[in-house]
Amino acid sequence: MSGGGKVLGLDALAARIPDGAKIAVPSDIAGAPMAAVEAIIARGARGLHVVAIPTGGLHLDLLIGAGCVAVAECAAVSLGDQGLAPQFRRAVESGAIRVRDATCPAIHAGLAAGEKGVPFMAIRGIIGSDLLKHRDDWRVVNNPFAEGDDPIVLVSAIKPDFALFHVALADRFGNVWVGTRRELMTAAHAAAATLVTAERIVDDSLLADPDKAPGTLSHLYVSGVALAPRGAWPLGLPGGYPADEARLARYAAEAATPQGFARYLAAQMAERRAA
């Protein structure tokens, strides 16, 4: 079995993402890489272009508030039941970040195009919306296979520099189990490199396990894996642990002001150093 030598420390994994990189991260219910995000903040990353797959949550809000993000490409950024993402809202209103507004289907289609190595993917459903006024990289064309007028939208391919996400299980060869979250595989295939944090790293190959192999992303697409127990907390990990709603409520309350966000971030980073 090839692929050895891909297990890294968490800080070493975060250090592989340079300033200005385009990174794709999943939603807050699909393996949000919170531990990696904190490591990226700790190293003082700047100028990141973050693609949310397809929406962002606490992890993206922290990166924005910490000054790491220049561009947010997303269908939405929110804290779910806790309401609006305060750093995202504040950064948009102040012009501190640029937003590339999208929809969930458009982001999934763009990543699928990137995965397949084609320049665009055709979708429907957004013709007539204001989105098309703000995305000069999308095109409305007539379906060449239609008899008459049949407009469709061509969504440009999304090709991240890195896909970054958290999983329950990986192995020492760099294979990672994503289960039913197929969008993580699509993002990894579309990206130039993939970095993953995992709750557990085992010695035996996941691809040799008939139960795990169908939901396993091959080490061929993975550049590095880092051990990070509870690496999605305070967000949840499907099949692992639920979101910490009390902690999310605390964040929503404290981060309502810039001063409160600074206090929250300092406390969370101190917790990370002490862990």
N, C-alpha and C positions, 0 to 999 in steps of 0.2 A: 504493500500500500504506500503510495506516494503522498505528498502533501504535508510531511512533518515540518516542525519548526515554525508553525504558525501561531503558537500560543504566546501571547504577549502580556506584559503588565498593563494595567488600565491606563496609566499615564503615557506609556509608550504607544499604546494604540491611539490615544487622542493626539499625540504628537505627530502622527502620520498625516493628519489633516492640516494642510497649510492655510495660511490666511488667503482669503479670496476664493477658496474652493466652493464648488457646487455640491451640496450634500442632500441626499434624499432620506427623509426620516418618516416612519409610519405614524399613524394616528395614536391617540392616547389609549386606545383599547387593543392595539395590535403589536405590542412589544416596543414601547417608547424607550429609547436608550438613556434613561435619566442619569445613570452613573457616568456614562460617557459624556453626556452634556455637561455635567459638573466638572469633569476633567478638562473638557475643552474650555470652559469658562476659567478654570484655574490657570490654564496656560496663557490666557489673555488673547484668544483668537479674535481676529478682526476681518471684516469684509466678506463674511460668508454669504453665499446664495443658498438659501434653504428651500428645498422642495418638499412640501408636506404631502403625504400619500394617504388620502388627499387633503386631510385637515390637520391642523396643529393644535396642541394643547399646552399644558404647563411646560413641557420641555422646550417648545419653541418660544413661549413667552419669557422663560428665563434667559435664553440665548439673546433675545431682543433686548431685554432690560439690562443685560450685562454688557451691551454694546458690541456683541459679536457679529450681528447680522446687518448686511447691507441691502439684501433683496429677500423678500418672502414670496414664494410662489405657492399659492394655496387656494383651496375652495373656501376655507374659513379658519379662524383661530379662536378657540373659546375654551372655557373651563367647564363645559358641560352644565351640570346642575348649579354650579357656582357662578354662572353668568359669563360676562365678557372677559376676554383676556386683557388685563389692564395695560401691560407694557406694549402689546401689539397696538391697541387703540391709541395710546399716547404717542407711539412712534409714528403711526400713520398720520395723526393729526398734526404733528410737528414737522413732518417731512424727514424724520431721521432715517427712515427706511423707504425703499421703493417696493411697492406691491405689484406683483404680476397676478392679477385676479384670474381665477379659473373656476371650473366646476369639477366635481368628483369624476364624472365620466371623461372629461377632457384630460385630466391629469393621468388617469389610468390609461387612456388611449395614447398619450404622449410617451409614457413609459413603455407601453407595448411596442410602439414604433421604434424606440431606442433599443429594446430587446431584440427586435427583428432586423435591425440594421437598415431600416427604411427611413426616408426623410419625413414622413407624415403618416397619420392615420385618419381615415374619414369617419366622422360621427354626425349624428343628428341631434336635434333637441335644443340647440341654443340659437338658432336662426331667429332674428327679431329681438334678441336680448341686447342690452347695452354692452355686454362683454366684448362683442365684436368691434366696438368702437375703440377699445383700449388694448387690443391685442393685434398689433401690426404683423405678428409672426403667424397668424392664422389667416386662412383664405376661404372665401365662399366661392365654390365653383358649381357648374352644372354636372350632374351625374352623367358621365359619358355613355353609360349603358341604358339610359332612360330614353323613351320615345319622345317625350316632350320636356317641359321645364321641370327640373327636379333638383333644387339646390341642396348641396351638402357642404359641411365645414371640414376643411383639412387642418388638422391640429399638428403643429410641428413636433418632431421627436424630442423627447427629454432624455438627455444623456448626462447623468450626474458624474462628477469625478468620484464620488463615494456614495455607496448606500450604507447607512448606519442604523442598526437596530439591535434589540435585545431579545434573546430566546431562552427557553427553559433548559435546552440541552445542546451541547456540542461535543465533538470528540477531539482528541489530540492531533488529528490529521487536518483539522480545519473544516470538517463536515458539520453542518449545523441543521438542527431539526426545526422547521418552521410550521409543521403540522398543516392545518388547513389555511394558513395565511399565505395564499398563493401570490398576493401582491408583493410580498417580500422577495420571493423568487424572481418575479418580473423586474423589480427594482435592481436586484443583484445582477441579473443578466444585462440590464441596460447600462449599469454603471461601469466605469473603468476599473473600480476596485470596490471591495465590500469589507467593512469592518463590523465585527459582531461582539457583543458582550453576552455572557451566558450564566445562568444560575449554577449549572454544573458542567464540568468537562470530564468526559470519561475516556478510558484508554482504548476500548474496543470501537471499531469502525461502525458508525451508524448505518452506513450503506450496506453492511453485512447483516443487518437486522431486518428481516422481512417485514416486521411491523412498523419500523421507523423509516425504512428506505424510501417509501413513496412520498413522504413529507420531508425529505432531507435535501437541503441544498448542498451540492457537491463542493468539496474543497477547491475545485478548479475555479470557482467564482469567488472564493474567499481569500482575502489577503492577510487577515489577522483576526484572532479570537482572544478575548480577555475574560478571565473569571470575574464575575461581579454578582455575588449573591444579593438577591433583592434589588437587582440593578434597574428595575423599572419603578421602584417606590419613589414617591408616594402614589404614582399611578399604578394601575393593576397589571397583572400578567395573566392572560387567558389560561385557565387550567392550573394556575399557580397560586395567586393571591389577589384579593380585590383591591380596588383603589382605597386609599386612606382618606375617606371623605372629611374627617375632622382636620387633617393636615391641609387638604385642598381648601377647605373653608377658611382656615387660618391664613393661607396664602392670599386668597381673594380679599380678605379683610385688610391685611397688612399692606399688600401691594397696590392698594387703591391710591396711594400717594408715592411719589418718588422716594421720600424719606423712609416710608414703611417698606418699600421694596428693598432698599439698600440694607435695612436692618434684617429683613428676612433672608436675603441672599448671603449676608455675612454669617448669619447663624447656621444656614444650611451648609455652607462651605466649611465652617468650623466642625460641624458634625461629620462631614466627609473626612476631614483630616484626622479626626479622633477615631474613626471606625477602623 
